[in-house]
Amino acid sequence: MSIEKKNNSNESEVTHNQARQHIEAVRGEIASMGANDSEFESLNTIIEELNNRIISPQEAVNRANGVRDSKQSYH
């Protein structure tokens, strides 16, 4: 499952569970790239903030994608 930033306001909002599944999918992608430094810690922080309702599910998805994209651009 891949959730990217939603551009269409008619699309439904991302749920908490969808965001968690997406973050775990991103974690798997990052793990397969190897040479991981702070990426897993960053994803754990995103999950903690999501669980504590500090950030919305969509923000969690966007931030997880940012961690992945940063890793991809670095390698």
PQR file with spaces between the fields and no chain letter, atoms N, CA, C, O and H, PARSE charges and radii, in Angstrom:
ATOM       1  N    MET     1       0.841   -1.174    0.000 -0.4000 1.5000
ATOM       2  CA   MET     1       0.000    0.000    0.000 -0.0000 2.0000
ATOM       3  C    MET     1       0.885    1.234    0.000  0.5500 1.7000
ATOM       4  O    MET     1       1.825    1.332    0.789 -0.5500 1.4000
ATOM       5  N    SER     2       0.592    2.150   -0.860 -0.4000 1.5000
ATOM       6  CA   SER     2       1.347    3.381   -0.915 -0.0000 2.0000
ATOM       7  C    SER     2       0.392    4.559   -0.837  0.5500 1.7000
ATOM       8  O    SER     2      -0.568    4.657   -1.601 -0.5500 1.4000
ATOM       9  H    SER     2      -0.171    2.071   -1.501  0.4000 1.0000
ATOM      10  N    ILE     3       0.668    5.427    0.080 -0.4000 1.5000
ATOM      11  CA   ILE     3      -0.137    6.635    0.227 -0.0000 2.0000
ATOM      12  C    ILE     3       0.792    7.815   -0.016  0.5500 1.7000
ATOM      13  O    ILE     3       1.796    7.979    0.678 -0.5500 1.4000
ATOM      14  H    ILE     3       1.448    5.348    0.702  0.4000 1.0000
ATOM      15  N    GLU     4       0.466    8.600   -0.963 -0.4000 1.5000
ATOM      16  CA   GLU     4       1.242    9.803   -1.221 -0.0000 2.0000
ATOM      17  C    GLU     4       0.420   10.997   -0.794  0.5500 1.7000
ATOM      18  O    GLU     4      -0.737   10.855   -0.400 -0.5500 1.4000
ATOM      19  H    GLU     4      -0.349    8.466   -1.527  0.4000 1.0000
ATOM      20  N    LYS     5       1.008   12.162   -0.870 -0.4000 1.5000
ATOM      21  CA   LYS     5       0.289   13.374   -0.483 -0.0000 2.0000
ATOM      22  C    LYS     5      -0.956   13.514   -1.342  0.5500 1.7000
ATOM      23  O    LYS     5      -0.894   13.432   -2.569 -0.5500 1.4000
ATOM      24  H    LYS     5       1.948   12.278   -1.191  0.4000 1.0000
ATOM      25  N    LYS     6      -2.069   13.725   -0.690 -0.4000 1.5000
ATOM      26  CA   LYS     6      -3.333   13.843   -1.412 -0.0000 2.0000
ATOM      27  C    LYS     6      -3.490   15.265   -1.923  0.5500 1.7000
ATOM      28  O    LYS     6      -3.356   16.227   -1.167 -0.5500 1.4000
ATOM      29  H    LYS     6      -2.119   13.792    0.306  0.4000 1.0000
ATOM      30  N    ASN     7      -3.774   15.387   -3.208 -0.4000 1.5000
ATOM      31  CA   ASN     7      -3.935   16.694   -3.824 -0.0000 2.0000
ATOM      32  C    ASN     7      -5.385   17.037   -4.077  0.5500 1.7000
ATOM      33  O    ASN     7      -5.718   18.210   -4.250 -0.5500 1.4000
ATOM      34  H    ASN     7      -3.883   14.605   -3.822  0.4000 1.0000
ATOM      35  N    ASN     8      -6.248   16.053   -4.102 -0.4000 1.5000
ATOM      36  CA   ASN     8      -7.647   16.265   -4.422 -0.0000 2.0000
ATOM      37  C    ASN     8      -8.453   16.336   -3.135  0.5500 1.7000
ATOM      38  O    ASN     8      -8.480   15.369   -2.375 -0.5500 1.4000
ATOM      39  H    ASN     8      -5.978   15.100   -3.962  0.4000 1.0000
ATOM      40  N    SER     9      -9.105   17.455   -2.877 -0.4000 1.5000
ATOM      41  CA   SER     9      -9.846   17.618   -1.638 -0.0000 2.0000
ATOM      42  C    SER     9     -11.051   16.688   -1.557  0.5500 1.7000
ATOM      43  O    SER     9     -11.623   16.528   -0.479 -0.5500 1.4000
ATOM      44  H    SER     9      -9.082   18.241   -3.495  0.4000 1.0000
ATOM      45  N    ASN    10     -11.452   16.070   -2.670 -0.4000 1.5000
ATOM      46  CA   ASN    10     -12.567   15.133   -2.659 -0.0000 2.0000
ATOM      47  C    ASN    10     -12.162   13.756   -2.141  0.5500 1.7000
ATOM      48  O    ASN    10     -13.021   12.934   -1.822 -0.5500 1.4000
ATOM      49  H    ASN    10     -10.987   16.201   -3.546  0.4000 1.0000
ATOM      50  N    GLU    11     -10.864   13.504   -2.057 -0.4000 1.5000
ATOM      51  CA   GLU    11     -10.400   12.218   -1.559 -0.0000 2.0000
ATOM      52  C    GLU    11     -10.575   12.181   -0.047  0.5500 1.7000
ATOM      53  O    GLU    11     -10.453   13.203    0.628 -0.5500 1.4000
ATOM      54  H    GLU    11     -10.166   14.172   -2.316  0.4000 1.0000
ATOM      55  N    SER    12     -10.860   10.997    0.477 -0.4000 1.5000
ATOM      56  CA   SER    12     -11.050   10.882    1.918 -0.0000 2.0000
ATOM      57  C    SER    12      -9.714   11.033    2.632  0.5500 1.7000
ATOM      58  O    SER    12      -8.649   10.804    2.059 -0.5500 1.4000
ATOM      59  H    SER    12     -10.959   10.166   -0.071  0.4000 1.0000
ATOM      60  N    GLU    13      -9.800   11.419    3.881 -0.4000 1.5000
ATOM      61  CA   GLU    13      -8.605   11.591    4.694 -0.0000 2.0000
ATOM      62  C    GLU    13      -7.970   10.237    5.004  0.5500 1.7000
ATOM      63  O    GLU    13      -8.640    9.205    5.017 -0.5500 1.4000
ATOM      64  H    GLU    13     -10.665   11.604    4.347  0.4000 1.0000
ATOM      65  N    VAL    14      -6.689   10.268    5.246 -0.4000 1.5000
ATOM      66  CA   VAL    14      -5.949    9.074    5.631 -0.0000 2.0000
ATOM      67  C    VAL    14      -6.304    8.755    7.085  0.5500 1.7000
ATOM      68  O    VAL    14      -6.316    9.649    7.932 -0.5500 1.4000
ATOM      69  H    VAL    14      -6.144   11.106    5.235  0.4000 1.0000
ATOM      70  N    THR    15      -6.592    7.489    7.374 -0.4000 1.5000
ATOM      71  CA   THR    15      -6.905    7.089    8.741 -0.0000 2.0000
ATOM      72  C    THR    15      -5.617    6.788    9.508  0.5500 1.7000
ATOM      73  O    THR    15      -4.543    6.644    8.922 -0.5500 1.4000
ATOM      74  H    THR    15      -6.582    6.763    6.686  0.4000 1.0000
ATOM      75  N    HIS    16      -5.750    6.700   10.803 -0.4000 1.5000
ATOM      76  CA   HIS    16      -4.618    6.370   11.665 -0.0000 2.0000
ATOM      77  C    HIS    16      -4.013    5.026   11.254  0.5500 1.7000
ATOM      78  O    HIS    16      -2.794    4.908   11.128 -0.5500 1.4000
ATOM      79  H    HIS    16      -6.622    6.817   11.278  0.4000 1.0000
ATOM      80  N    ASN    17      -4.853    4.021   11.048 -0.4000 1.5000
ATOM      81  CA   ASN    17      -4.346    2.691   10.674 -0.0000 2.0000
ATOM      82  C    ASN    17      -3.671    2.701    9.315  0.5500 1.7000
ATOM      83  O    ASN    17      -2.649    2.039    9.131 -0.5500 1.4000
ATOM      84  H    ASN    17      -5.843    4.117   11.151  0.4000 1.0000
ATOM      85  N    GLN    18      -4.223    3.441    8.358 -0.4000 1.5000
ATOM      86  CA   GLN    18      -3.584    3.541    7.046 -0.0000 2.0000
ATOM      87  C    GLN    18      -2.213    4.195    7.162  0.5500 1.7000
ATOM      88  O    GLN    18      -1.256    3.773    6.513 -0.5500 1.4000
ATOM      89  H    GLN    18      -5.053    3.979    8.508  0.4000 1.0000
ATOM      90  N    ALA    19      -2.127    5.218    7.985 -0.4000 1.5000
ATOM      91  CA   ALA    19      -0.846    5.899    8.179 -0.0000 2.0000
ATOM      92  C    ALA    19       0.174    4.946    8.793  0.5500 1.7000
ATOM      93  O    ALA    19       1.324    4.908    8.357 -0.5500 1.4000
ATOM      94  H    ALA    19      -2.904    5.561    8.512  0.4000 1.0000
ATOM      95  N    ARG    20      -0.238    4.173    9.806 -0.4000 1.5000
ATOM      96  CA   ARG    20       0.672    3.211   10.434 -0.0000 2.0000
ATOM      97  C    ARG    20       1.147    2.168    9.431  0.5500 1.7000
ATOM      98  O    ARG    20       2.332    1.835    9.396 -0.5500 1.4000
ATOM      99  H    ARG    20      -1.173    4.204   10.161  0.4000 1.0000
ATOM     100  N    GLN    21       0.234    1.653    8.618 -0.4000 1.5000
ATOM     101  CA   GLN    21       0.611    0.662    7.607 -0.0000 2.0000
ATOM     102  C    GLN    21       1.588    1.266    6.604  0.5500 1.7000
ATOM     103  O    GLN    21       2.547    0.613    6.193 -0.5500 1.4000
ATOM     104  H    GLN    21      -0.728    1.924    8.647  0.4000 1.0000
ATOM     105  N    HIS    22       1.344    2.494    6.218 -0.4000 1.5000
ATOM     106  CA   HIS    22       2.225    3.152    5.268 -0.0000 2.0000
ATOM     107  C    HIS    22       3.622    3.344    5.865  0.5500 1.7000
ATOM     108  O    HIS    22       4.627    3.108    5.195 -0.5500 1.4000
ATOM     109  H    HIS    22       0.565    3.025    6.552  0.4000 1.0000
ATOM     110  N    ILE    23       3.677    3.770    7.120 -0.4000 1.5000
ATOM     111  CA   ILE    23       4.974    3.973    7.767 -0.0000 2.0000
ATOM     112  C    ILE    23       5.735    2.657    7.839  0.5500 1.7000
ATOM     113  O    ILE    23       6.947    2.637    7.625 -0.5500 1.4000
ATOM     114  H    ILE    23       2.860    3.961    7.664  0.4000 1.0000
ATOM     115  N    GLU    24       5.052    1.566    8.133 -0.4000 1.5000
ATOM     116  CA   GLU    24       5.725    0.265    8.184 -0.0000 2.0000
ATOM     117  C    GLU    24       6.207   -0.168    6.793  0.5500 1.7000
ATOM     118  O    GLU    24       7.257   -0.798    6.666 -0.5500 1.4000
ATOM     119  H    GLU    24       4.068    1.583    8.307  0.4000 1.0000
ATOM     120  N    ALA    25       5.446    0.168    5.763 -0.4000 1.5000
ATOM     121  CA   ALA    25       5.886   -0.126    4.396 -0.0000 2.0000
ATOM     122  C    ALA    25       7.132    0.687    4.059  0.5500 1.7000
ATOM     123  O    ALA    25       8.065    0.177    3.439 -0.5500 1.4000
ATOM     124  H    ALA    25       4.592    0.679    5.866  0.4000 1.0000
ATOM     125  N    VAL    26       7.142    1.937    4.465 -0.4000 1.5000
ATOM     126  CA   VAL    26       8.318    2.788    4.248 -0.0000 2.0000
ATOM     127  C    VAL    26       9.503    2.218    5.014  0.5500 1.7000
ATOM     128  O    VAL    26      10.623    2.203    4.502 -0.5500 1.4000
ATOM     129  H    VAL    26       6.384    2.352    4.969  0.4000 1.0000
ATOM     130  N    ARG    27       9.268    1.746    6.242 -0.4000 1.5000
ATOM     131  CA   ARG    27      10.345    1.138    7.029 -0.0000 2.0000
ATOM     132  C    ARG    27      10.964   -0.045    6.269  0.5500 1.7000
ATOM     133  O    ARG    27      12.184   -0.208    6.249 -0.5500 1.4000
ATOM     134  H    ARG    27       8.359    1.758    6.658  0.4000 1.0000
ATOM     135  N    GLY    28      10.116   -0.857    5.651 -0.4000 1.5000
ATOM     136  CA   GLY    28      10.609   -1.986    4.867 -0.0000 2.0000
ATOM     137  C    GLY    28      11.438   -1.536    3.667  0.5500 1.7000
ATOM     138  O    GLY    28      12.480   -2.118    3.366 -0.5500 1.4000
ATOM     139  H    GLY    28       9.125   -0.724    5.667  0.4000 1.0000
ATOM     140  N    GLU    29      10.963   -0.494    2.987 -0.4000 1.5000
ATOM     141  CA   GLU    29      11.724    0.038    1.848 -0.0000 2.0000
ATOM     142  C    GLU    29      13.093    0.525    2.306  0.5500 1.7000
ATOM     143  O    GLU    29      14.107    0.248    1.664 -0.5500 1.4000
ATOM     144  H    GLU    29      10.117   -0.022    3.231  0.4000 1.0000
ATOM     145  N    ILE    30      13.114    1.249    3.416 -0.4000 1.5000
ATOM     146  CA   ILE    30      14.379    1.791    3.935 -0.0000 2.0000
ATOM     147  C    ILE    30      15.303    0.660    4.366  0.5500 1.7000
ATOM     148  O    ILE    30      16.508    0.715    4.119 -0.5500 1.4000
ATOM     149  H    ILE    30      12.290    1.473    3.937  0.4000 1.0000
ATOM     150  N    ALA    31      14.753   -0.359    5.005 -0.4000 1.5000
ATOM     151  CA   ALA    31      15.566   -1.499    5.449 -0.0000 2.0000
ATOM     152  C    ALA    31      16.246   -2.169    4.266  0.5500 1.7000
ATOM     153  O    ALA    31      17.395   -2.599    4.366 -0.5500 1.4000
ATOM     154  H    ALA    31      13.774   -0.404    5.206  0.4000 1.0000
ATOM     155  N    SER    32      15.540   -2.260    3.151 -0.4000 1.5000
ATOM     156  CA   SER    32      16.110   -2.927    1.979 -0.0000 2.0000
ATOM     157  C    SER    32      17.222   -2.115    1.335  0.5500 1.7000
ATOM     158  O    SER    32      18.014   -2.659    0.566 -0.5500 1.4000
ATOM     159  H    SER    32      14.606   -1.911    3.070  0.4000 1.0000
ATOM     160  N    MET    33      17.297   -0.823    1.636 -0.4000 1.5000
ATOM     161  CA   MET    33      18.355    0.025    1.073 -0.0000 2.0000
ATOM     162  C    MET    33      19.682   -0.159    1.811  0.5500 1.7000
ATOM     163  O    MET    33      20.747    0.123    1.261 -0.5500 1.4000
ATOM     164  H    MET    33      16.653   -0.381    2.261  0.4000 1.0000
ATOM     165  N    GLY    34      19.615   -0.630    3.054 -0.4000 1.5000
ATOM     166  CA   GLY    34      20.828   -0.834    3.841 -0.0000 2.0000
ATOM     167  C    GLY    34      21.425    0.474    4.327  0.5500 1.7000
ATOM     168  O    GLY    34      20.907    1.556    4.051 -0.5500 1.4000
ATOM     169  H    GLY    34      18.750   -0.858    3.501  0.4000 1.0000
ATOM     170  N    ALA    35      22.538    0.350    5.065 -0.4000 1.5000
ATOM     171  CA   ALA    35      23.279    1.497    5.599 -0.0000 2.0000
ATOM     172  C    ALA    35      22.352    2.499    6.286  0.5500 1.7000
ATOM     173  O    ALA    35      22.379    3.693    5.988 -0.5500 1.4000
ATOM     174  H    ALA    35      22.959   -0.529    5.289  0.4000 1.0000
ATOM     175  N    ASN    36      21.537    1.997    7.206 -0.4000 1.5000
ATOM     176  CA   ASN    36      20.583    2.855    7.898 -0.0000 2.0000
ATOM     177  C    ASN    36      21.225    3.479    9.133  0.5500 1.7000
ATOM     178  O    ASN    36      21.889    2.809    9.924 -0.5500 1.4000
ATOM     179  H    ASN    36      21.516    1.027    7.449  0.4000 1.0000
ATOM     180  N    ASP    37      21.005    4.767    9.269 -0.4000 1.5000
ATOM     181  CA   ASP    37      21.542    5.493   10.414 -0.0000 2.0000
ATOM     182  C    ASP    37      20.398    5.916   11.327  0.5500 1.7000
ATOM     183  O    ASP    37      20.052    5.197   12.264 -0.5500 1.4000
ATOM     184  H    ASP    37      20.466    5.311    8.627  0.4000 1.0000
ATOM     185  N    SER    38      19.824    7.050   11.064 -0.4000 1.5000
ATOM     186  CA   SER    38      18.785    7.594   11.941 -0.0000 2.0000
ATOM     187  C    SER    38      17.383    7.397   11.388  0.5500 1.7000
ATOM     188  O    SER    38      16.414    7.855   11.994 -0.5500 1.4000
ATOM     189  H    SER    38      20.105    7.634   10.302  0.4000 1.0000
ATOM     190  N    GLU    39      17.254    6.726   10.254 -0.4000 1.5000
ATOM     191  CA   GLU    39      15.942    6.604    9.613 -0.0000 2.0000
ATOM     192  C    GLU    39      14.922    5.880   10.478  0.5500 1.7000
ATOM     193  O    GLU    39      13.775    6.316   10.575 -0.5500 1.4000
ATOM     194  H    GLU    39      18.041    6.354    9.761  0.4000 1.0000
ATOM     195  N    PHE    40      15.323    4.782   11.107 -0.4000 1.5000
ATOM     196  CA   PHE    40      14.374    4.029   11.931 -0.0000 2.0000
ATOM     197  C    PHE    40      13.948    4.845   13.146  0.5500 1.7000
ATOM     198  O    PHE    40      12.783    4.810   13.540 -0.5500 1.4000
ATOM     199  H    PHE    40      16.255    4.429   11.028  0.4000 1.0000
ATOM     200  N    GLU    41      14.874    5.570   13.734 -0.4000 1.5000
ATOM     201  CA   GLU    41      14.544    6.430   14.866 -0.0000 2.0000
ATOM     202  C    GLU    41      13.574    7.527   14.425  0.5500 1.7000
ATOM     203  O    GLU    41      12.641    7.862   15.155 -0.5500 1.4000
ATOM     204  H    GLU    41      15.821    5.599   13.414  0.4000 1.0000
ATOM     205  N    SER    42      13.789    8.076   13.252 -0.4000 1.5000
ATOM     206  CA   SER    42      12.879    9.101   12.723 -0.0000 2.0000
ATOM     207  C    SER    42      11.482    8.539   12.532  0.5500 1.7000
ATOM     208  O    SER    42      10.499    9.194   12.878 -0.5500 1.4000
ATOM     209  H    SER    42      14.546    7.804   12.659  0.4000 1.0000
ATOM     210  N    LEU    43      11.381    7.328   11.984 -0.4000 1.5000
ATOM     211  CA   LEU    43      10.072    6.707   11.791 -0.0000 2.0000
ATOM     212  C    LEU    43       9.408    6.401   13.133  0.5500 1.7000
ATOM     213  O    LEU    43       8.194    6.548   13.272 -0.5500 1.4000
ATOM     214  H    LEU    43      12.180    6.796   11.703  0.4000 1.0000
ATOM     215  N    ASN    44      10.195    5.978   14.116 -0.4000 1.5000
ATOM     216  CA   ASN    44       9.638    5.716   15.447 -0.0000 2.0000
ATOM     217  C    ASN    44       9.086    6.999   16.064  0.5500 1.7000
ATOM     218  O    ASN    44       8.046    6.977   16.723 -0.5500 1.4000
ATOM     219  H    ASN    44      11.181    5.858   14.003  0.4000 1.0000
ATOM     220  N    THR    45       9.772    8.100   15.855 -0.4000 1.5000
ATOM     221  CA   THR    45       9.301    9.389   16.364 -0.0000 2.0000
ATOM     222  C    THR    45       7.996    9.787   15.690  0.5500 1.7000
ATOM     223  O    THR    45       7.082   10.289   16.345 -0.5500 1.4000
ATOM     224  H    THR    45      10.616    8.117   15.320  0.4000 1.0000
ATOM     225  N    ILE    46       7.909    9.564   14.390 -0.4000 1.5000
ATOM     226  CA   ILE    46       6.684    9.874   13.654 -0.0000 2.0000
ATOM     227  C    ILE    46       5.525    9.049   14.206  0.5500 1.7000
ATOM     228  O    ILE    46       4.433    9.579   14.415 -0.5500 1.4000
ATOM     229  H    ILE    46       8.651    9.156   13.858  0.4000 1.0000
ATOM     230  N    ILE    47       5.751    7.765   14.441 -0.4000 1.5000
ATOM     231  CA   ILE    47       4.704    6.904   14.993 -0.0000 2.0000
ATOM     232  C    ILE    47       4.289    7.379   16.378  0.5500 1.7000
ATOM     233  O    ILE    47       3.098    7.425   16.687 -0.5500 1.4000
ATOM     234  H    ILE    47       6.638    7.335   14.270  0.4000 1.0000
ATOM     235  N    GLU    48       5.245    7.726   17.202 -0.4000 1.5000
ATOM     236  CA   GLU    48       4.930    8.212   18.547 -0.0000 2.0000
ATOM     237  C    GLU    48       4.088    9.484   18.482  0.5500 1.7000
ATOM     238  O    GLU    48       3.107    9.617   19.214 -0.5500 1.4000
ATOM     239  H    GLU    48       6.213    7.689   16.951  0.4000 1.0000
ATOM     240  N    GLU    49       4.462   10.409   17.619 -0.4000 1.5000
ATOM     241  CA   GLU    49       3.700   11.654   17.487 -0.0000 2.0000
ATOM     242  C    GLU    49       2.310   11.389   16.910  0.5500 1.7000
ATOM     243  O    GLU    49       1.345   12.052   17.291 -0.5500 1.4000
ATOM     244  H    GLU    49       5.259   10.301   17.025  0.4000 1.0000
ATOM     245  N    LEU    50       2.202   10.431   16.003 -0.4000 1.5000
ATOM     246  CA   LEU    50       0.903   10.047   15.467 -0.0000 2.0000
ATOM     247  C    LEU    50       0.033    9.453   16.572  0.5500 1.7000
ATOM     248  O    LEU    50      -1.128    9.833   16.725 -0.5500 1.4000
ATOM     249  H    LEU    50       2.985    9.892   15.694  0.4000 1.0000
ATOM     250  N    ASN    51       0.594    8.526   17.337 -0.4000 1.5000
ATOM     251  CA   ASN    51      -0.154    7.878   18.415 -0.0000 2.0000
ATOM     252  C    ASN    51      -0.603    8.858   19.484  0.5500 1.7000
ATOM     253  O    ASN    51      -1.663    8.687   20.086 -0.5500 1.4000
ATOM     254  H    ASN    51       1.537    8.217   17.212  0.4000 1.0000
ATOM     255  N    ASN    52       0.197    9.879   19.719 -0.4000 1.5000
ATOM     256  CA   ASN    52      -0.120   10.888   20.732 -0.0000 2.0000
ATOM     257  C    ASN    52      -0.925   12.052   20.163  0.5500 1.7000
ATOM     258  O    ASN    52      -1.176   13.047   20.843 -0.5500 1.4000
ATOM     259  H    ASN    52       1.058   10.018   19.230  0.4000 1.0000
ATOM     260  N    ARG    53      -1.324   11.904   18.897 -0.4000 1.5000
ATOM     261  CA   ARG    53      -2.138   12.919   18.212 -0.0000 2.0000
ATOM     262  C    ARG    53      -1.474   14.290   18.140  0.5500 1.7000
ATOM     263  O    ARG    53      -2.142   15.323   18.119 -0.5500 1.4000
ATOM     264  H    ARG    53      -1.120   11.096   18.345  0.4000 1.0000
ATOM     265  N    ILE    54      -0.153   14.273   18.103 -0.4000 1.5000
ATOM     266  CA   ILE    54       0.601   15.513   17.918 -0.0000 2.0000
ATOM     267  C    ILE    54       0.565   15.908   16.445  0.5500 1.7000
ATOM     268  O    ILE    54       0.547   17.090   16.102 -0.5500 1.4000
ATOM     269  H    ILE    54       0.389   13.433   18.120  0.4000 1.0000
ATOM     270  N    ILE    55       0.556   14.891   15.584 -0.4000 1.5000
ATOM     271  CA   ILE    55       0.453   15.123   14.142 -0.0000 2.0000
ATOM     272  C    ILE    55      -0.710   14.308   13.594  0.5500 1.7000
ATOM     273  O    ILE    55      -1.112   13.304   14.181 -0.5500 1.4000
ATOM     274  H    ILE    55       0.571   13.931   15.863  0.4000 1.0000
ATOM     275  N    SER    56      -1.240   14.751   12.468 -0.4000 1.5000
ATOM     276  CA   SER    56      -2.352   14.050   11.820 -0.0000 2.0000
ATOM     277  C    SER    56      -1.822   12.837   11.063  0.5500 1.7000
ATOM     278  O    SER    56      -0.624   12.749   10.791 -0.5500 1.4000
ATOM     279  H    SER    56      -0.913   15.567   11.992  0.4000 1.0000
ATOM     280  N    PRO    57      -2.701   11.907   10.724 -0.5600 1.5000
ATOM     281  CA   PRO    57      -2.273   10.774    9.905  0.2800 2.0000
ATOM     282  C    PRO    57      -1.644   11.217    8.578  0.5500 1.7000
ATOM     283  O    PRO    57      -0.642   10.644    8.150 -0.5500 1.4000
ATOM     284  N    GLN    58      -2.223   12.228    7.929 -0.4000 1.5000
ATOM     285  CA   GLN    58      -1.658   12.690    6.660 -0.0000 2.0000
ATOM     286  C    GLN    58      -0.265   13.285    6.861  0.5500 1.7000
ATOM     287  O    GLN    58       0.626   13.068    6.039 -0.5500 1.4000
ATOM     288  H    GLN    58      -3.037   12.693    8.277  0.4000 1.0000
ATOM     289  N    GLU    59      -0.073   14.027    7.938 -0.4000 1.5000
ATOM     290  CA   GLU    59       1.252   14.581    8.233 -0.0000 2.0000
ATOM     291  C    GLU    59       2.245   13.456    8.501  0.5500 1.7000
ATOM     292  O    GLU    59       3.404   13.543    8.094 -0.5500 1.4000
ATOM     293  H    GLU    59      -0.797   14.203    8.605  0.4000 1.0000
ATOM     294  N    ALA    60       1.804   12.409    9.177 -0.4000 1.5000
ATOM     295  CA   ALA    60       2.673   11.265    9.438 -0.0000 2.0000
ATOM     296  C    ALA    60       3.113   10.615    8.126  0.5500 1.7000
ATOM     297  O    ALA    60       4.283   10.269    7.960 -0.5500 1.4000
ATOM     298  H    ALA    60       0.862   12.339    9.508  0.4000 1.0000
ATOM     299  N    VAL    61       2.176   10.451    7.201 -0.4000 1.5000
ATOM     300  CA   VAL    61       2.494    9.890    5.884 -0.0000 2.0000
ATOM     301  C    VAL    61       3.485   10.794    5.166  0.5500 1.7000
ATOM     302  O    VAL    61       4.477   10.317    4.616 -0.5500 1.4000
ATOM     303  H    VAL    61       1.225   10.732    7.336  0.4000 1.0000
ATOM     304  N    ASN    62       3.222   12.087    5.170 -0.4000 1.5000
ATOM     305  CA   ASN    62       4.110   13.029    4.481 -0.0000 2.0000
ATOM     306  C    ASN    62       5.519   12.993    5.069  0.5500 1.7000
ATOM     307  O    ASN    62       6.504   13.012    4.331 -0.5500 1.4000
ATOM     308  H    ASN    62       2.416   12.475    5.617  0.4000 1.0000
ATOM     309  N    ARG    63       5.613   12.940    6.390 -0.4000 1.5000
ATOM     310  CA   ARG    63       6.929   12.908    7.029 -0.0000 2.0000
ATOM     311  C    ARG    63       7.659   11.595    6.761  0.5500 1.7000
ATOM     312  O    ARG    63       8.868   11.593    6.531 -0.5500 1.4000
ATOM     313  H    ARG    63       4.813   12.924    6.990  0.4000 1.0000
ATOM     314  N    ALA    64       6.932   10.481    6.790 -0.4000 1.5000
ATOM     315  CA   ALA    64       7.557    9.188    6.477 -0.0000 2.0000
ATOM     316  C    ALA    64       8.067    9.178    5.041  0.5500 1.7000
ATOM     317  O    ALA    64       9.160    8.685    4.766 -0.5500 1.4000
ATOM     318  H    ALA    64       5.950   10.483    6.977  0.4000 1.0000
ATOM     319  N    ASN    65       7.273    9.724    4.135 -0.4000 1.5000
ATOM     320  CA   ASN    65       7.718    9.820    2.748 -0.0000 2.0000
ATOM     321  C    ASN    65       8.970   10.682    2.647  0.5500 1.7000
ATOM     322  O    ASN    65       9.868   10.389    1.858 -0.5500 1.4000
ATOM     323  H    ASN    65       6.384   10.125    4.359  0.4000 1.0000
ATOM     324  N    GLY    66       9.030   11.736    3.439 -0.4000 1.5000
ATOM     325  CA   GLY    66      10.208   12.599    3.447 -0.0000 2.0000
ATOM     326  C    GLY    66      11.454   11.867    3.910  0.5500 1.7000
ATOM     327  O    GLY    66      12.533   12.063    3.352 -0.5500 1.4000
ATOM     328  H    GLY    66       8.300   11.974    4.080  0.4000 1.0000
ATOM     329  N    VAL    67      11.315   11.023    4.930 -0.4000 1.5000
ATOM     330  CA   VAL    67      12.448   10.213    5.398 -0.0000 2.0000
ATOM     331  C    VAL    67      12.917    9.295    4.278  0.5500 1.7000
ATOM     332  O    VAL    67      14.114    9.191    4.009 -0.5500 1.4000
ATOM     333  H    VAL    67      10.438   10.864    5.383  0.4000 1.0000
ATOM     334  N    ARG    68      11.966    8.630    3.626 -0.4000 1.5000
ATOM     335  CA   ARG    68      12.306    7.724    2.521 -0.0000 2.0000
ATOM     336  C    ARG    68      12.955    8.483    1.365  0.5500 1.7000
ATOM     337  O    ARG    68      13.983    8.062    0.834 -0.5500 1.4000
ATOM     338  H    ARG    68      10.994    8.714    3.844  0.4000 1.0000
ATOM     339  N    ASP    69      12.351    9.595    0.986 -0.4000 1.5000
ATOM     340  CA   ASP    69      12.859   10.366   -0.153 -0.0000 2.0000
ATOM     341  C    ASP    69      14.250   10.901    0.118  0.5500 1.7000
ATOM     342  O    ASP    69      15.088   10.946   -0.784 -0.5500 1.4000
ATOM     343  H    ASP    69      11.516    9.936    1.418  0.4000 1.0000
ATOM     344  N    SER    70      14.503   11.305    1.345 -0.4000 1.5000
ATOM     345  CA   SER    70      15.823   11.790    1.718 -0.0000 2.0000
ATOM     346  C    SER    70      16.846   10.672    1.610  0.5500 1.7000
ATOM     347  O    SER    70      17.966   10.883    1.142 -0.5500 1.4000
ATOM     348  H    SER    70      13.822   11.269    2.077  0.4000 1.0000
ATOM     349  N    LYS    71      16.458    9.492    2.041 -0.4000 1.5000
ATOM     350  CA   LYS    71      17.347    8.315    1.958 -0.0000 2.0000
ATOM     351  C    LYS    71      17.633    7.965    0.491  0.5500 1.7000
ATOM     352  O    LYS    71      18.771    7.665    0.131 -0.5500 1.4000
ATOM     353  H    LYS    71      15.549    9.320    2.421  0.4000 1.0000
ATOM     354  N    GLN    72      16.600    8.005   -0.344 -0.4000 1.5000
ATOM     355  CA   GLN    72      16.777    7.681   -1.756 -0.0000 2.0000
ATOM     356  C    GLN    72      17.676    8.688   -2.447  0.5500 1.7000
ATOM     357  O    GLN    72      18.479    8.310   -3.299 -0.5500 1.4000
ATOM     358  H    GLN    72      15.675    8.249   -0.052  0.4000 1.0000
ATOM     359  N    SER    73      17.559    9.960   -2.100 -0.4000 1.5000
ATOM     360  CA   SER    73      18.372   10.970   -2.761 -0.0000 2.0000
ATOM     361  C    SER    73      19.820   10.912   -2.287  0.5500 1.7000
ATOM     362  O    SER    73      20.732   11.347   -2.990 -0.5500 1.4000
ATOM     363  H    SER    73      16.906   10.267   -1.407  0.4000 1.0000
ATOM     364  N    TYR    74      20.020   10.371   -1.093 -0.4000 1.5000
ATOM     365  CA   TYR    74      21.370   10.263   -0.536 -0.0000 2.0000
ATOM     366  C    TYR    74      22.131    9.099   -1.161  0.5500 1.7000
ATOM     367  O    TYR    74      23.344    9.173   -1.359 -0.5500 1.4000
ATOM     368  H    TYR    74      19.279   10.017   -0.522  0.4000 1.0000
ATOM     369  N    HIS    75      21.399    8.016   -1.471 -0.4000 1.5000
ATOM     370  CA   HIS    75      22.050    6.823   -2.033 -0.0000 2.0000
ATOM     371  C    HIS    75      21.919    6.815   -3.490  0.5500 1.7000
ATOM     372  O    HIS    75      22.401    5.893   -4.148 -0.5500 1.4000
ATOM     373  H    HIS    75      20.414    7.956   -1.310  0.4000 1.0000
